[in-house]
Amino acid sequence: MLMSGYKTETNPLLKEFDTPFGVPPFHLIQESHYMPAFEEAMKQHKAEIDAIINNKSEPTFENTILAYDNAGELLGKVSSVFFGLRGANTNDRMTEIARELTPKMSVHNNEIRLNQELFERFKKVYEKRNSLNLNEEQMIVVEKIYRDFERAGAALPKDKKEKLKSINERMSMISLTLGDNLLKETNNFRLVIDNEKDLAGLPAPVIAAAADAAKAAGLEGKWVITLHNPSWIPFLQNSSRRYLREKVYKAYYTRGDNNNEFDNKELFAELMKLRLEMANILGFNNYADNFLDIQMAQKPENVYNFLNQLWKPALERAKAERAQMQDIINREGGNFKLDSWDWWYYAEKLRKEKYDLDDAELKPYFSIENVKNGNFLLAQKLFGLQFVKRPEIPVYHEEVEAYEVLEADGSHLAILYIDPHPRPGKRGGAWCGSYRSGSYKDSERISPVVTIVMNFTRPTGDQPALLTWSETNTYFHEFGHALHNFFAEGQYKRTARSVPRDFVELPSQICENWAGEPEMLKMYAFHYKNGEPIPDKLIDKISKSSHFNQGFKTVEYVAASFLDMDWHTADFLKTDKIDVNAFEKSSMRKIGLIDEIIPRYRTTYFNHIFGTGYAAGYYVYIWAGVLDSDAFAAFKESGDLFNQELASKFRKYILGGNNLYEGMDAYVRFRGKEPAIDPLLERRGLK
Ligand SMILES: [Zn+2]
C-alpha cells in the first residue's frame, strides 16, 4: 500500500528493503536520503490520519483504532534507521538533519496528539468497547490509545488545550536551558596543577589523562582536572592533597548554584510550578501523581514507602562505612573529621584493605569473545536460543557483527547486531535499540531487528579486547534488553511496546546476576592465553566486592530519589518565590541524610529530572533492582540457575507477555507473589 507510487524510486528508504530478513540496507543509505524520506513519511502518515478522521462510517475498532495503530509505518521505518545511526554512527551532516527535523516532527506529532476529531472517534469506540466483541488484547489497545490521548490533553476544552500548549513550549525551553547551563558549568571549571607535588597519589594513567587535558586546553606541561566523571572521580579516589579534593568536589556539587549567568535555581523553580500547573490541568494533584499513574508504582505513597524501606538499612551501613574510614584517618594520624570530599579517597583505601580486587587481575578472563559467548550460553541454557553469525547481512560499520537468532526448534526469531567499541561518531555509554520492533501484520509475525551498542575497551596489538568487570556486567545488561526485544509478542504496535518505565530495567538487570554466579563464570570466563577457567580465589573476590561501599551508593541514590519525589509532590502554587536550596535542605533534613554524603544529584544539576524522562521517576533503577534481585532469587531457591520451568514463565510473562500482562500483574504471574525487598538488601550487603 505504501510503496505503490514509488516503483521508480531511487531513495532506498522509500523502497521495500530488499535485504536478507528485510533489515535496513545500510550499504545503500546516504545522508541525502533522510530528509526527503522523512518528508514523504510524514505526508503519508498525515494522509492516513486524515483518512481516519474523514471516514463517514461510524467509528469501529478496525476503521479507527486499528487504522491508527497501523498508520505511520514508513515514518517508523525511516525513524528507526535515522535515530539508530544518530546514536551509533553519526556525523556533522546527521546532526544538521536532526536540527532541521526536530521542530518539523514535533509539529507533526502535536497535530496528531491534540487532534479533536481523531480523539472524538477514539472516544466513541472507547465508550462502546464492551459491546464490540473485542478480544483481550484489542480491548487493551483501545484503552491504551484512548488514555494516551487523554494524558496528552486531547480531551480538554480549547482554552485549556491552548494553555497546555504554551506550558509545554515554555517547559521544553526551560529544560533545554537548564541542560545547557549545566553543560557550561561543568565545562567552565578546571583545576590546573603546575606543581608536580600536587599530583601526589595519582596513578600514571590519571596523570597522563590530566596532561592530555592540559595540552588540549593549551596548557602543555601542566595538568588539568575537570568535572567530567573520568577525570574528577579518579582524582578524588587517589589524590592525597586534601585541599585539592575539597576544591574539585565543591566545584562539582555547586554546579548550577553559583549565582552567575548559568545559575539554575530560578529556572528550576519555574519549571516546578509549570509542571504542577500542567498536572492540575490534566486533573492530577501533582506531577508525580500524573507520571506514576501509568507506572508499576502507581502512586507517590508507594514510592515513598518503598524508598523508606531501603533508607534505614542503607543509612545505617553508610554510618558504619563512615566509622571505618574515620578509623583509617585516625590510624594514619590525620587530625581531622572525614568530610564529603574525603569519602572517595578513604573508600578506596578501604577497598584495597578489605577486598583486594584488582581489575588487571580479572581482565584476562573476560576477553570480549568469551563474554559474548557467555551471553549466548545464558540464552541457550534458559531458552534454548541459538546464535548464527550472518556475514551476508549488511551492517553500518565494519566492526558491527550480525547474528541470526533461532529458537530451539531452529525457527527464525530475530536479528541481533553487536557493535562493541568506541569510535568518533558514537555517543558514550551502552544501550540496546531496534531497527525493527517485533510485531504482527495481518497475523504474520514481523521479526525484530535488535542492536546492542557499547563503548568497550579495544583490542591492542596482538591482545584481544579484555573487558573490565563493570564492562562485563554492562554486556549482560544490554543483552538482557535484547532478550526482552526478541520475545515481544504484541499483535498491535501499541501493545508490542507497552512497558512501564519502572519495569523496563528488570530484564536487563537480572542478567547481571547470572554474570557473576560462580557456576556461570566457570562456563564462560577462561584465560585468553591458556584457556584456564577463572580460579575460585578470583570468583570469591568478585562476590565479596559486590558489598563494597554499598551504604554510600545506596544512600546517595535514594537521597536523590527522595529529593525528586519531594519536588514533584510539593504544593507551592500559592508560594510566590521558591527557595530552591532551602527546599532541598529541608527535604534532606527530613530523611536525616548525613553531612558526609551529598545526594547523587543536587537540584541544580539533576539532569534526569530537568527533562521529563525521569521526573518523579528517578526511583526506577532501584525499583527494578528489587524486582531483579527477587526474580533471580527464584532461580537460586529452586537450586537450579537455569530452571526450565521458571525460565519458561520468565519468558512468557516478563520478556514476552507485556502485551497482555503489565507491571505487577506480569511479575506476580511469574513469581507467584509480589517481590520482596530482602534479596536486594542481601545482595548489597545491607542486611
Ligand atoms: Zn538498561
Boltz pocket constraint, residues with backbone or C-beta under 6 A from the ligand:
constraints:
  - pocket:
      binder: B
      contacts: [[A, 477], [A, 481], [A, 504], [A, 505], [A, 508]]
      max_distance: 6.0
